[in-house]
Amino acid sequence: MGNRVRRESRGPNTDTGIGRQTGRWVLILICAILLFGSSPAFAGEFFPFSVWYSGGKARAPMLEPITDESREIWKKDLNQIKALGFNTVRTWVEWTANEPRLGEYDFSNLELLAELAEEAGLKLFVQVYTDSAPDWVGEQWADARFVAQSGEVVPSQSAPGYCFDHPEVQSKILTFYREAAKVAKRHDNFVGWDLWSEPHIINWAIIDYVPNATFCYCPSSMKRFRTWLEKRYGSLDGLNRAWYRTFTRWEQVEPPRFGTILSYTDYIDWRMFVQQKLAEDLKLKSDAVKSVDPTKVTTSHAAVPSLYTSPRWGVGAPDDWLMVESADYWGTSIYPKHSFPDRHWSLLTVTSLIDFVRSSGRSKKGFYVGELQAGMGIRGTIVGNPVTADDQRLWVLGMLSRGARAINVYAYYPMNSGYEAGGYGLINLDGSVTPRARAMGKLAKMVDENQELFLEAQPKKADVALIYNPLSYLVGGEQHLSSGSVVRDSLQGLYQAFWRKNIATDFLHLKDVAAGQLSGYKVAYLPYPLMLTADSAAQLKEFVRGGGTLVAEARCGWNDDRGYSQDLIPGFGLAEVFGVREGFLKMEDSVAISWKDSSGTVAGLEPGDQITGLGIIEQLLPQEGTESLAEFSDGSVAITRNRFGSGTAYLVGSFLGMANLKEVSETTERFFIGVAASAGVEPVMDVSGVGPEDIVEIRLLESSEGNLVYLFNHSEREAAVTLPIQDAVDLETGSGASLNPVKLSTGEIRIFRFN
């Protein structure tokens, strides 16, 4: 996504000879970029800010039949969408409705909507749905039905459709994508695709009559898994050695259905295969539409960033860092008030999830918000708390402040059927416009009026890396017995300490650590580090040797990615880096750690200060030259520091991140911040006027079009913040603004542009 094709107005070429020859080569080069480059033609030119609407009131993925009144009704709705301030309408095509009989395609809904949207001055973005499938698929290929680990064959009731691994089903689905692309490309206002809404192996169906339902065990999926294993291990002998089995034919190999006491390498392979398969499937869909029209952007979006999922999920959970490479952009849905009020997202959840998807999209310089909640959530008789205009302002500006490249609001009308009926609408079902619709439209208009700025503005790379390690979810295999949120809770407990102090952090996937991408960070935090790969451990070692600061928690590198224990813990040679080896272990819920170091190297901590851990006590046995900084209540060593090469390595014999999420410890956060400060990490901007109890979030973005600073007052009182900026413009009013100080009422958000 680094190269961008821009439209420029140029005068006629008056050169002759060499000039004309150069012009021809330039034209060929541009065509080659459009045909073969990974960067979509409009990606650097247009920011879609859309609302979901397919004509009429049908809920996605359903489509409303066209009647004699459709043109007039749809035109009125689209004109209203444009008048509110949106620049794009996001519609959808759906396999059941658009190919009701094999090979007979009916895209009249898309054709009419595209035509009317163009008349209204709206761009067109198209969502593709194939999770609901026409009935002729099952009649032709009964062996394409999803199969659970129990052997239960799942019928399709339109959803969940049929397994994409089945070669005939896959062929028909990809043909459907190509046929849709042939129609969409004919319309000048068509700008791009979302190819897969909230990818899973099985979607829109809760198979609760199968305990812990896991998919898919159909013949086609097992065949694809065998092919993956053969590529991974090279031979059946290699697989037998890895799995401790005695297969004589590949046909004997199946995904595991339960755990045993021997080894769970088969389980790890199965879960890793599922995540890689989802990424490969998205790439096939992207290639299908690109084969018809390579100039349009392709995207997809998760149900929730993978910070909040687990590779153990039986329905298949995508890994953001894998999916992002399979299309032009990757993104997420954002539903902070989805339905159950006791599960509404906290402010910390909102900010950490957006930062997580931002981090996964760094290689593409942005991310797409595929769905943003428009109205109250409903699930059956459970109703979520009201969604207000202030809620949506917080969500939208939070995403923009992290470099979002598109926002798609779900949906224009509330759902008119299903167990979500009555929910999630920007306006009312009777067509009356709500205050939040007007407020959202105003934000959309602001973005549209500042297209170049929002497309170019990027947060700087942070100095602090929080390492996301999905492998640690898999320790113990099916018999793990651990919480399903251990990795998430550990990362969020760390994140909030830096977020509260306006210290920028990036989440960094373990696979990117293995690829050497720690370079450039000053500090790396490795929470809940129970399973590592040899390559990632080697890069952690080089990071510290080269001058970086590494902080890791208990049992670092205990297991490898086969599920086998290391002989010495910390594993993979990291005992040398930390200058420590593991002593005894003890399970304990709340762990008291007393700071004893008086050197002042970790700023803000004094002897006797209490740090809180959780879940485990790991006695640390320091080697010669390793400093003991803190101890458990029994006097055993709890935190150490060691110089290795040009860098510093800290080891903590408990889980501080999880503990800090469960209950915020001001002293624990001082440890996190103090270690970073000693490595030269500073807040994003030097401001004054923010009290110790205040939470005023500051986000800074930079671009050639100008810089942006966002101020969010999350405090319970008014704040007066002074920024080191002389001349600025309030982006929403267009007027000049003094930033000495900026007064912010509770909940107020301001955006300023400066050079």
N, C-alpha and C positions, 0 to 999 in steps of 0.2 A: 504493500500500500504506500510505499515511499514515493513513487513517481505519480504525478498527477497531470492529467491532460486538461489544459485550460483553453477556453475560447478567448481569442484575442482579435481585436480589430486591427487589420494591417492594410496599408495602401498597396496598390498594384506593384508587382515586381518589374521594374524597368530595365533590369540587367539583361544581358544577352549571353548566349553561349554557356559559360560556366554557371552563371546565375540560374538559368533555366534548368540546367542539369542538377544543381544543388536543390532547387525547388522540387524536382521530381523525387530525389532521394529523401527529402524531408517528408513528402507525402507518403512514400513507401514506409518510412520509419513510423509515422503516425499510425498508419493502417496496421503495421505489425504490432504496435503497442496495444491497439484496440482488440486485435484478434487473439494475441497470445499473452499479453501482460496480465498480471494478477490484479492490477488496479483498475476499477471500473471507471468509465469515461467521466461520469459526473461526480465521482466521490469527493473531489476537491471543490465542487461547484455548488452543491445543494444540500441543505439540511432539511430533511422531511420532518415536519411537525404535524402529525396527522391525528384523525379520529377514525376509529373502526366503523365502517358502514358498508353494507352490501346491497342496498336498495330495499326500502321498506323496513320492517321491524324484525325480520328473522334473525335469530341469534346464531353466532358462529358455532359450528361450521355450516349450518343449514342455509339454504338459499330460498328466497321467496319467488314463487312462480310469477312470470310477467303477465300482466293483464292490460286491458285498454287504458287503465288509469295509472299504470306504473310510471310512464314518462313524466306526467305532470307531478305526481307525488314525489318521485325521486329528485326531480329538478328542484322542487321547493326545498327539500332537505339539503341538497348539495349547495344551493345558494345560501342557505342559513349557515352551513358549516364554513363556507368562505367568508361570510359576513362576520362571523365570530372572530376570525383571525387565523384560522388554520390554512396552511398552504398545500395540504395533501389530504386525500382520502385513502384510507387503507381498506381495500376490499379483499375478497377471497374467492378462490375456486375450490371445488370440493368433488372428489372422485365419484361419490354416489350420484350426485345430481348431474354432473357434467359428462359422465360416460355411463348412462343408465343401462346400455346394452353394449356388449363388446365391440369396440371399434366405431361406435356411433357417438360422436362428440357434440355437445350442445353448450356453447359458451355465450349464448345470447345475453345472459345476465351480465357477464363481463363486458361484452360489446356495448350494451346500452349504458352501463355505468361509466365506462371509459369516455363515451361520447358526451354524456351529460356533465361529467366532471370537467372535461376540457372546456365546454361552454361556460362553466362556472368559474374557470380560471384555476382549477385545482390539478395538481399532479396526482398520479395514480401509483400506489404501491400495492402489490398483490401477495397475499398469503396463500400458500398451497396446503390443502388438507387431503391426506390419503389414509389417515387412521380410521376414518369411516369409509367402508368399502361397499361397492355394489354387490348384490346377492349373487350375480353370475360368477363371481370369483370363487366362492365356496362351492358352487355347483360343479365348476370345471376342475378345481384342484382341492379336493377334500383334504389332502395331506398338507395343505398350507395353513391349516388352523394352528393357533398357538397351543403349545403343550406345556403344562406345569411339571415341576420336578416329581410330582406324584404320579405322573402319567395321565392326569386328567386333561382331556381335549376340550378346549374352550370354543364354544360356538360364537359366531359374530352376530350381534344385534345391530347391524350397521357398524357400530364400534364393538370391539377394538380392531376389527378388520382382520388382516391375515399377515403372516410372517414375511417380512421383506427378504429373508434369506432364501425363500423358495425361488428358484430361478425364473419360473414363468410369471409369478406374481411380481418379482422385481422388474422383469422386462416390461410388464404392462404398466407398472407405476411410473417407470422412467419414460415410457412412451407418452403417458399422460402429461408429465412435465413438459416434454417437448411440444406436444400439441397445444398446451396452454401458452407456451412461449411464442408459438407461431401467431396466435391471436393477439397477445399483449404487445408484441413488437410493432404491430401495425399502427399503434396509437402514439402520437408524438408526446403526449403527457405522461406516458408510462416511464417510470424511473427505476423500478427495482422489485426484488423478490424477498419475501421471507419464506424459505423453502420447507421449514419444519417447525411447527409450534410446539415448544416444550418437549424436546425429544426424550423418549423412553423406548424400550422394546415394545411395551404394551401400554396403551394410553386410553383414558376415559372409561376404564372399567375396573371395578374393585372386585377381584375374584376372592371374596372372603370365605367361600365354601372350601377353599384349599388353604390349609394352615401355612403361613409364611410362603405364600405363592411366589415362585421364582421361575423366570422364563429366559430362553425358550428351549425346550427339549424336543422340538419336532425334528424329523429326519434331516431337513435342510440345514437347520442350525447346528446340529451335531456334525454334519459333514463340513460345514464352514469352520467349526472349532477345530476339527482334525487337521484341516489345511493350515490353519494358524499355528497349531502345535508343531506340525512338520517343518514349517518355516522357522519356528523358534528353536527347535531341538535338532533339526537336521535329519533325524532318523528315528525309527521306533525304538532302537536300543537307547538312544539319548533320552527319549521320553521315559522309558522304563527305569533308567537310572534316576531321573529327576523325581518320578512319582513313586518309586519303590513298587513297581508292578512287573508283570511278566507277560505283557501283550505279545501275541504272535502275528496279529493282523490289525491294521488300522481300524477296521470295522468294529473291533472290540472296544475301541476307545469312546467313552461317553463323558459328558460333564459330571462332576460329583453331585450327588443328591443328598448326602449327609456327611458328617464328619466322623473320623476315627481317631484313635489314640496315637497312630503311627506318625503320619505326616499330613500337612495340609497344603503342600505345594500345588496339588491339583486345584484346590479351592482358589488360591491366589491367581493361578493361570486363568481360571474361569472368569473371575471378576475383572481381571485386566483385559481379557479378550472382549468382554461385553463393552467396556468403555472405549476400546480401540475400534470395535465394530461400529459403534454409534458414530464416531468421527468419520470412518470410511463411508458409511451410508450417506452422511451429509455431503461428502465430497462427490459421490455418485450423482446426487440430486443437483448439486451445483454444476457439475460438468454437463448434465443433461440440458439445462436451460442455456448454459453458455455455448453449447454446440449450435443453438439456433440464433442466439443474440449475445455475443460476448461483451457487449458494451454496457449492460445493465448490472447494477450491483446485486450481489447475492448475500443474504443474511439468514440467520436462524437465531432463536432465543430459548434459553432455559426457563423452566418453571420457576427456578430460584437459583442464584449462584451456587456453585458446588461447595462453597463454605458451609452451606446448610444441608448438604446431602451426604451420602456415604456410598462408596463403591460396593458396599454389601447389599444395597437395595435390590430386591428381587425383580422389580420391574425395570431395572437398568437406569442408572443415574449417569448423565454425561459429565465428563471432566472438562471444565471451561478451557483449560490450556490445550487440550487435544482438539476440541471443537473449533477453536478460533482459527486454526490453520486450514479448515475445510471449506471455508466460504470467505467472501470479502470482509464481512464483519460478523461478529458474534455478539450476543447480548443476553438480556434476561427480561422476565416479567417482574413487575414490582407491584405487589398487593399488600401493603402494610396493614390494611384492615379487611382482610379477605373474608372472614365470616365470624368464627368463634371469637367473641370479645376478649376472652382470657388468653387468646393467642395473638392478639394484635402486636405488631412489632414495636419495640421500644425505639427511642431515638438512636441508641447505640447499634441496634440491629440494622436500622435503615442505613446509617452512615457506613458501617463496616461492610455491608453487602454491596453497596455501590462502589466502595473502594476496592472490594475484591474483584468485581467484574471489570472495573477500570484497569486493575493490575493485569488481569488475564488478557486484556485487549491492548496492552502496550505495544506489541509487535505490529498492530494495525493502526496505531495512533488514534484509538477511539473505540467506542462500543455503541451498540444500538439498544434502545429500550423498546423491546417488541410489544410489551403491554404495560400500560400504567393504569392503575385502578381509577375509574372515573366516578363511581358512586358506591353506595353502601354495599357490603357483601352479604350474601344470603346463601345458606345451605339448608334446604328443606324449611324447617320451622325456626332455624337459628338465624338471627339477624345480627350483623355486625354493627358497631357504633357508626354514627353518621360520618360521612366523608365531607369535610369542609373545604372551602376555598383556601384557607390557611394551610390545611394539610397538603393540598396539591401544590401550593406555592413552595412549601418546604421541600417536597419531593422533587419537583421540577428543577428548582434552583440548586438543590443538592446534586442532582445528576449533571446539570450544566457545569457546575463548579469542578467537576471531575472529568470533564472532557467528553460528555456524551455527544454522539454524532447524529442521533435521530431520537425522537420521542413519539410514540404511537399510543394514543389514549384509548383505552378499552372500556366502554364502547359508546357510540353516540346514543342509541336507545338502550334502556334496560333490557335484560334478557326477557323474552316473552314466552319461554317454555323451559321445561326441565326443572331440576331441583334448585336452579339458581334464578328462577323466574322472579322478576321484579328488582333484581339487583344489578349493580355494576354499570348503570347508565349515567351519561353526562347530562342528558335532559330527561324529561319525564316521558312515560309511554304515550301520553296524550299529545305529545309534541311541544309542550310548553318548556321554555328555556329556563334553566336554573341559574342562580347567581354564580355557582362554581363553574358553569359552562362559560359564562362571560369572563370570569377571572382567568380560566384556562386559556380562552381565546386571546386574551390580552397578552399573556406570556408567549403564546405562539406567534403573535404579531411582532412582539419585540425580537424574537429569534429571527423571524423572516426579514426584518429590517436590518439585521446585523449578521447576515449570512456568512460573509467572509471571516468576520471576527470569531464567531462560534465554531466555524470549521477549522480555523487555524490554531485557536487557543489550546495550549497543552500544559498540564501540570509538569513541573520539572521532575526528573528522576529524584526520588528520595534518597536520603543518606542511610535510612534504616530499612532493612529487609526482614520481614516476618515470614518464615519459611513454612509453606503449606505442604504437608506431608501426608497424602491420602493413604500411603502404605500402612501407616500406623493403625488405621482402622481395622486392618486385616490380621493383626497379631492374635493368634489362637484359632484362626479359621472360624468354622461354624461354632466352635465351642468357646468363643472369645469371652463371653460373660461380662464384657465391659459396657459402659454407657455408649449409646449410639451417637453421642455428641462430644466425645473426648477431644477430638482434634479441633472442632469448631470452638468449644468453650475455652480451650487453651489459647487459641489465636485471638479470640475476642477479649479475653482478660488482659492480654498484652496490648492489643490495639487501643483499648479505651484509655490506657495510661498516656499514650502519645497523643491521641486525638484530643484529649482534654487540655493538653499543653501546646497544641498547634505545632506539633512536630510531625512532619510528613513521613508516612511509612508506605512502602510497597509490599504487597504480598508476592512471594516468589515461590513458584512450584519446585518441588524437589527435583523434577527432571531438568529444570532450568539451572538449578544448582549444579547438577551433574554435567551440564553443558558449559559450565564456566561462567555463568551470568551473575555470579556474586561480585565480579570485578566492578569496582566503582562505588560500592557501598562501604560505609565506614563501620557499621555494626550489623550483625546478623543474629537474630534470635531463633532458636530451634526448640520450640516447645514440644512436649510429648513425643520424644524422638525414638520410640521403641523399635522401629524398623527402618533401616537405611539400605541403600545400595552401595556397592564398593566404589562406584564412580562418584556418587554424591559425597561420600566420606572423604575421598581423595581430594575433591575440590574444596571441601570445608577445611581440610588440612592446609591446602595451598593458600586459601584465603587468609588464615591466621598467619602463616609463614610470611606472607607478603605485606603484613601490617594491619590486617583487619582485626576487629574485636568480635569474638563469638561467645554467645551465651546459650548454654544448653541445659535442659532439665534432666531428670532422673532416668537411669537405665538407657543412656544414649547409645544407639547402635547395638541393642541387645540381640535383635534378630536381623538376618539378611532377608532379601526379597524372595527366598524360597521358604521362609518360616523356620530357618535353622538358627540356633543360638551361637553366638560368638564365644570363643574360648575365654576371652578376657573382655570385661566391660569397664569402661567404654570400648566398643568394638571397632573393628576395621582400622586399628592403629591409632584411634583417637585418644587412647589412654596416654600416649606420648604427648599429644597436643595439650590435654588438660592436666597432665602430670598427676594423674589420679587413677586408682583402680577401685572397683566396687567392693565394699565390705558386706555387712549383713543387710537384710531387707526386712521391713516391718510394715504391715498395712495399718493405716491410721487415718481417720477421717480428716480432722483438723490438725495440722502440724504446726507447732510453734518453733520458730527459728529466731535465735537471738544474735544480733550483730555484735561482733567484738573487735573488728578492725578499727584502729584509731589513726590510721595514716591519712585519712581524708581523701584518698584517691577516688572513692565513689562519693561524689558530692552529695551532701544532704543527709548522710547517715552517720550516727554516732554510736559508740559502744552502748549496748543495752536496748537499742531500738529493736522492735519486734516485727519480723516478717512472717507472713502466713503462707504455709503450703497446704497441699491437699492430697489425700489418697495413699501416699506412700512415704516411708522414711528409707532412704538409701544412704547407708553410712559410706562416707568418702574417705579413702585412705590415701592421703597426699604423699607423693614421692618427694625426694630431697629437692628443695628449691621452690616447691609449690606452697603458696600462702594459704592459710586457713583464715577465712573472713568471718564465718558465722558458724554457730553450732546448734544442734537440736537440744531439747530439754534434758537429755541424758548425757550431754557433754560430747557426743560424737560429732564429727565434722559434717556440716551441712552445705557450706558454700566455699568454693576454692577459686583462686586466681593463679594463672600460670603464664609466664612469658614463653612464647614459642616463636622462633624466628624473630620477625620484626613486630609481631602482633601479640594479642592478649586473649586468653581463653578462660571463661568463667564456667564452672559447673555447679549446678544446684541439685541437691539430693532429694527433691520433691517436685510437685507440680504447682508452680506459682501462678501460672496463667489461669488455670481452672479455678484456683482458690480466689483470685482477684475478681473473676466474673461472678462467682457465687456471692461474695461479699467484698466490696471495694476496700482495700487496705491502703491507706495513704502512705504508709511506710514501704510497703511492697512496691508501690508505684514510684516512690523516690529511688528505690534500687534500680528499677528499669530505666528511669530517666537519668539517674546519676551515672550509670555505666555508659549510656549514650553520650552524655555531656563530656565525660572524660575522654571520649574518642573524637571530640570536636563537633558533635551534632548540635545544631541550633534550631530554634523555631523558624517557621517559614518567613516570619517578618517580626522585626523588633517594634513592639507596640507598647503603649503605656495606658493605664486607666482600667485595666482588667484586674479585679480583686481575686484573691485566692479561692473564693467560693464561686466565682463567676465562671460560666462556660460561654465564651464568645469564640465561635469557630471562625477561623480565617483561612480562606482558600485563595491561592495565587496561581494564575495561569498566564502564560507568556505566548506572544505571537508576533509576527512581523506586522500585523494589523493593529497592534497595541496590546497592552497588558490589562488584565482584569483582576480585581480583588473583590472577593465576596465576604461579607460580614454577616454572620448568623448569631443573633443573641438568644442562646438557649437558657439564659439565666432567668431567675424568678424576679429579677428587678431590672430597672433601667441601667444601661451601661453607657459610659462616655469613653470612647476609644480614640486615642491619638495615633495616627499612622505616619510613618516617615515618607509621606508623599506630598508634594507641593501643589501640583495642578492636576485636577481630576474632573471627570464628568460623570454625573449620575446617569447610568446607562438607561434607566427606565424613563427618566424625565427629560434627558438631553441637556440638562442645565449644569453649569459649573458648580462644583461643590468644595467646601472646605472640609478637610479631614483632620482638623486640629481644634476640637475633637469631633468625632461623629457620635451623635446621640442616638441610641437604639432603645426603643421600648421593648418590653418582654415579648419575645417571639419575632421581633422585627428582623427583616433581611434586607440588606442593601448591596447593590453592585456598582462598582466604580471602574471607569476606564481611565488609564493613564499611560504615559509614555516613559 
